[in-house]
């Protein structure tokens, strides 16, 4: 009689959902105000930039690139959009300008990483420092209050969908579109192929440089969208905006099943990973935990995420052997 081998991959595939469920249960027990529609809405609404940046960095991780500039790209896009709005530019034009800036930075990243074959982590780290420095110079390191200019968009709702907030609908659409691109298009399959084994992908005729370039530019463009969401949800441009979001986004993606080595991941998992980080912060705030403790806990979660990724990698290697 044959016995089925224990498949650790199945546990890892459901672990993200189990962790999210446990977090919701624990904080719901700790505070009756946690698991309410109002708190859930506020948490996801305020955390929309993190969710979107997590989707963005997932594109880079799928091809094996750890992009540390994603938070800074979103910050730069938000700063440019905020400056234009503050000077009377139409919202659509200001947002398009911010996204265009983000795409331009993504193109520069791909030029250095793909064409010049420079180390992606060092390039993105240097880019992160340069972008933030330039953005602070342009804004004179001051807060730009946008006031009523973006409040209408922040409060906009769709009556046909039961007054569903339009910004949350935007977040859902981004996750859904990214998921469709990965699961249902040849481009998505090529992303996974390049991330799994770039040499093999090149041997079977895939233009690996083009795929990696596209992934980096798309990643930057989505970060630009996140920057627009950031200034709308906050109602201003602040000098500390989106700081450390690159690390939180990477941790969220890894918690959701995306590999740091490329070739494995899903945007629904990245979305759940981002929710885990958001609800941990929200739960601790509702329970009255000191705000200084939250970064400490997030740091531990980043370590845990890296450890989980190493366990997933070992499980896959053992299965292949």
Secondary structure by P-SEA (a helix, b strand, c coil): cccccccaaaaaaaaaaaaaaaaaaaaaaaccccccaaaaaaaaaaaaaaaaaaaaaaaaaaacccccaaaaaaaaaaaaaaaaaaacccaaaaaaaaaaaaaaaaaaaaaacccccccaaaaaaaaaaaaaaaaaaaaccbbbbbcccccccccccccccccccaaaaaaaaaaaaaaaaacccaaaaaaaaaaacaaaaaaaccaaaaaaaaaaaaaaaaaaaaaaaaaaaacccccccccaaaaaaaaaaaaaccccccccccaaaaaaaaaaaaaaaaaaaaacccccaaaaaaaaaaaaaaaaaaaaaaaaaaaac
